[in-house]
Amino acid sequence: ERIAHYKAPKSVDFVEELPKTGSGKIYKKGLKDRYWA
């Protein structure tokens, strides 16, 4: 299946553990902060 080039990710980073909130949900802002700091 082909998708438009602008929809495909430029890179994929693997992490050991996803940051989570106190309730156990994935902390999406924590993922962004890693690259926008």
C-alpha positions in Angstrom: 0.0 0.0 0.0 1.4 3.4 -1.0 0.9 6.6 0.9 1.8 10.2 0.1 5.4 11.1 1.0 4.3 13.8 3.3 2.2 11.3 5.4 5.1 9.0 6.0 7.3 9.6 9.1 10.7 11.1 8.5 12.2 9.0 11.3 11.3 6.4 13.8 12.9 6.5 17.3 12.7 3.5 19.6 12.7 4.2 23.4 13.1 1.7 26.2 10.0 3.0 28.1 7.2 5.4 27.3 6.6 8.3 29.8 3.4 7.8 31.7 1.1 9.9 33.8 0.2 9.0 37.4 -2.9 7.2 36.1 -0.8 5.0 33.8 -1.7 6.7 30.5 1.0 7.6 28.0 2.3 11.1 28.6 2.3 12.5 25.0 3.7 15.9 26.0 6.6 14.1 27.6 7.5 12.5 24.3 7.4 15.9 22.5 9.4 17.6 25.2 12.3 15.2 24.5 12.8 16.7 21.0 11.6 20.2 21.4 13.7 21.1 24.5 
